[in-house]
Amino acid sequence: MKTLLRWSLWLWISLCICGAFLYAPLAEGFVGQSSRILFFHVPMAWGAFVAFITAGVYAILYLKRRRPEDDRRSEAAVQIGLLFCVLATITGALWARVMWGAYWNWDPRQASIVIVLVFYAAYLVLRDAVEDPETEARLASVYAVLGLIVAPFFFFVLPRIVQFTLHPDSVINDRGSVDMESRMLQVLLAGAIGFTALFFWILRLQTRLAALEGRRRHRGLLS
């Protein structure tokens, strides 16, 4: 069953890639093929957001139950979220270079993602700075819970309350409407679903690896 789910995920993502290049039309007003980058950029950004929210949820569970596996899942979710966030930043910069003539323009959405990157990078620094495992897990969990406010604000709220942005309308814009050609929207939503599933699969693998590493270190201390 697990093998079937893995192959289904890879098939889904492969179909999303094909759809981005062969099914969805080019967006009006975009330079050349640049609109196709958004079929990867937006799902990666969404995957990062899901990862950071998941980290906060597992952090709450750890503070409530004090189970090490909850802390491991929270840490792994932040690590994967940072990876997705970096990839979203890179693809966004490539798109900006084509559309705006420079990789970085300090558009509000670009500034927001940098703040998110710094915030969660500081989470990893915090974990490395604390030697006692229980104290590390507790402080990191409190920090990750704070991220439940930080991530939604910088991903969704701040970009919509500023008056200036170079970005085109989001899928659901300030008017509360969906202004996107249907085939483009289908591929975009399919990509978001695919990257969400990919995140949870990687999270499961990363958590298992962390658990194995923890047991290996424990055995080393006992020997």
C-alpha positions as CSV (number, residue, x, y, z in Angstrom):
1,M,0.0,0.0,0.0
2,K,2.8,2.4,0.9
3,T,4.6,1.6,-2.4
4,L,1.4,2.3,-4.3
5,L,1.0,5.7,-2.5
6,R,4.6,6.6,-3.3
7,W,4.2,5.8,-7.0
8,S,0.9,7.6,-7.1
9,L,2.6,10.7,-5.6
10,W,5.3,10.7,-8.2
11,L,2.8,10.1,-11.0
12,W,0.7,13.1,-9.7
13,I,3.7,15.4,-9.6
14,S,4.8,14.2,-13.1
15,L,1.4,15.0,-14.4
16,C,1.6,18.4,-12.8
17,I,4.9,19.1,-14.5
18,C,3.5,18.0,-17.9
19,G,0.4,20.1,-17.3
20,A,2.5,23.2,-16.5
21,F,4.2,22.9,-19.9
22,L,1.7,21.1,-22.2
23,Y,-1.8,21.8,-20.8
24,A,-2.0,25.2,-19.1
25,P,-1.9,28.2,-21.5
26,L,0.5,31.1,-21.1
27,A,-0.7,33.9,-19.0
28,E,-1.5,37.2,-20.7
29,G,0.8,40.1,-20.0
30,F,3.7,37.8,-19.0
31,V,7.1,37.8,-20.9
32,G,7.6,34.7,-23.0
33,Q,7.2,31.4,-21.0
34,S,7.7,33.1,-17.6
35,S,4.2,32.3,-16.4
36,R,5.1,28.6,-16.3
37,I,7.5,29.3,-13.4
38,L,4.5,30.1,-11.2
39,F,3.2,26.5,-11.4
40,F,6.3,25.6,-9.3
41,H,6.9,28.8,-7.4
42,V,3.4,29.0,-5.9
43,P,3.1,25.3,-4.8
44,M,6.5,25.5,-3.2
45,A,5.5,28.5,-1.3
46,W,2.3,26.8,-0.2
47,G,4.3,23.7,0.8
48,A,6.5,25.9,3.0
49,F,3.5,27.4,4.7
50,V,1.9,24.0,5.3
51,A,5.3,22.8,6.8
52,F,5.6,25.8,9.2
53,I,2.0,25.4,10.3
54,T,2.6,21.6,10.8
55,A,5.7,22.5,12.9
56,G,3.6,24.7,15.1
57,V,0.9,22.0,15.6
58,Y,3.4,19.4,16.6
59,A,5.1,21.9,18.9
60,I,1.7,22.4,20.7
61,L,1.4,18.6,21.0
62,Y,4.9,18.4,22.4
63,L,4.2,21.0,25.1
64,K,1.0,19.2,26.0
65,R,2.3,15.6,25.9
66,R,6.1,15.9,26.2
67,R,6.5,13.1,23.7
68,P,10.0,13.3,21.9
69,E,8.5,12.2,18.6
70,D,6.3,15.3,18.5
71,D,9.4,17.5,18.9
72,R,11.2,15.5,16.2
73,R,8.3,16.0,13.8
74,S,8.2,19.7,14.6
75,E,11.9,20.1,13.9
76,A,11.7,18.1,10.7
77,A,8.8,20.2,9.5
78,V,10.7,23.4,10.0
79,Q,13.7,21.9,8.1
80,I,11.6,20.9,5.1
81,G,9.7,24.1,5.2
82,L,12.9,26.1,5.0
83,L,13.9,24.0,2.0
84,F,10.6,24.7,0.2
85,C,10.9,28.3,1.2
86,V,14.4,28.6,-0.3
87,L,13.2,26.9,-3.5
88,A,10.2,29.3,-3.7
89,T,12.5,32.3,-3.2
90,I,14.8,31.0,-6.0
91,T,12.0,30.4,-8.5
92,G,10.5,33.7,-7.6
93,A,13.8,35.5,-8.2
94,L,14.1,33.8,-11.6
95,W,10.6,35.0,-12.5
96,A,11.4,38.5,-11.3
97,R,14.5,38.6,-13.5
98,V,12.4,37.9,-16.6
99,M,9.4,40.1,-15.6
100,W,11.1,43.0,-13.8
101,G,14.6,43.0,-15.0
102,A,16.3,42.1,-11.7
103,Y,16.4,39.0,-9.5
104,W,15.5,41.1,-6.4
105,N,13.3,44.2,-6.2
106,W,12.2,44.3,-2.5
107,D,8.6,43.8,-3.5
108,P,6.5,43.3,-0.3
109,R,6.1,39.6,-1.0
110,Q,9.8,39.2,-1.5
111,A,10.5,41.0,1.7
112,S,8.0,38.9,3.5
113,I,9.5,35.6,2.5
114,V,13.0,36.8,3.6
115,I,11.6,37.6,7.0
116,V,10.1,34.1,7.2
117,L,13.4,32.6,6.2
118,V,15.3,34.5,8.9
119,F,12.7,33.6,11.5
120,Y,12.8,29.9,10.9
121,A,16.6,29.9,10.4
122,A,16.8,31.4,13.9
123,Y,14.7,28.4,15.1
124,L,17.5,26.0,14.0
125,V,20.2,28.3,15.5
126,L,18.2,28.2,18.8
127,R,18.2,24.5,18.8
128,D,21.9,24.3,18.2
129,A,22.6,26.8,21.0
130,V,20.9,24.9,23.8
131,E,22.8,21.8,25.1
132,D,20.1,20.2,27.4
133,P,17.7,18.2,25.1
134,E,14.6,18.8,27.2
135,T,15.3,22.6,27.4
136,E,16.0,22.7,23.7
137,A,12.8,20.9,22.8
138,R,10.7,23.1,25.1
139,L,12.2,26.4,23.9
140,A,12.0,25.3,20.3
141,S,8.4,24.3,20.7
142,V,7.5,27.7,22.1
143,Y,9.3,29.3,19.2
144,A,7.5,27.1,16.7
145,V,4.1,28.0,18.3
146,L,4.9,31.6,17.8
147,G,5.4,30.7,14.1
148,L,1.6,30.0,13.9
149,I,1.2,33.8,14.0
150,V,4.3,34.7,12.1
151,A,3.8,32.4,9.1
152,P,0.1,33.4,8.3
153,F,0.9,37.1,8.8
154,F,3.9,37.2,6.4
155,F,2.5,34.7,3.9
156,F,-1.0,36.1,3.5
157,V,-1.8,39.2,5.6
158,L,1.1,41.6,5.1
159,P,1.3,41.2,1.3
160,R,-2.4,42.2,1.1
161,I,-2.4,45.2,3.4
162,V,0.5,47.0,1.7
163,Q,-0.6,49.4,-1.0
164,F,2.2,48.7,-3.5
165,T,3.3,45.4,-5.1
166,L,4.8,44.4,-8.4
167,H,3.2,40.9,-8.1
168,P,0.1,40.0,-10.1
169,D,-3.1,39.2,-8.3
170,S,-3.0,36.1,-6.2
171,V,-5.3,33.2,-6.9
172,I,-7.8,34.6,-4.5
173,N,-7.2,38.3,-4.6
174,D,-8.1,41.3,-2.5
175,R,-11.6,41.3,-4.2
176,G,-12.2,37.8,-3.0
177,S,-12.5,36.5,-6.5
178,V,-10.5,33.9,-8.5
179,D,-9.3,35.6,-11.7
180,M,-7.4,32.9,-13.5
181,E,-8.0,30.8,-16.7
182,S,-9.5,27.5,-15.6
183,R,-6.7,25.2,-17.0
184,M,-4.1,27.3,-15.2
185,L,-6.0,27.2,-12.0
186,Q,-6.4,23.4,-12.3
187,V,-2.6,22.9,-12.7
188,L,-1.8,25.4,-9.9
189,L,-4.1,23.6,-7.4
190,A,-2.9,20.2,-8.5
191,G,0.7,21.4,-7.9
192,A,-0.3,22.7,-4.4
193,I,-1.9,19.3,-3.6
194,G,1.2,17.5,-4.9
195,F,3.7,19.5,-2.9
196,T,1.6,19.2,0.2
197,A,1.6,15.4,-0.1
198,L,5.3,15.5,-0.9
199,F,6.0,17.5,2.3
200,F,4.2,14.9,4.5
201,W,6.0,12.0,2.8
202,I,9.4,13.7,3.4
203,L,8.3,14.6,6.9
204,R,7.7,10.9,7.6
205,L,11.1,9.9,6.2
206,Q,12.9,12.7,8.1
207,T,11.2,11.8,11.4
208,R,12.1,8.2,11.0
209,L,15.8,9.1,10.3
210,A,15.8,11.4,13.3
211,A,14.4,8.7,15.5
212,L,17.0,6.2,14.3
213,E,19.8,8.7,14.9
214,G,18.5,9.4,18.4
215,R,18.5,5.7,19.2
216,R,22.0,5.3,17.8
217,R,23.3,8.1,20.0
218,H,21.5,6.7,23.1
219,R,23.2,3.3,22.5
220,G,26.5,5.0,22.1
221,L,26.1,6.7,25.5
222,L,25.2,3.4,27.2
223,S,28.1,1.5,25.7
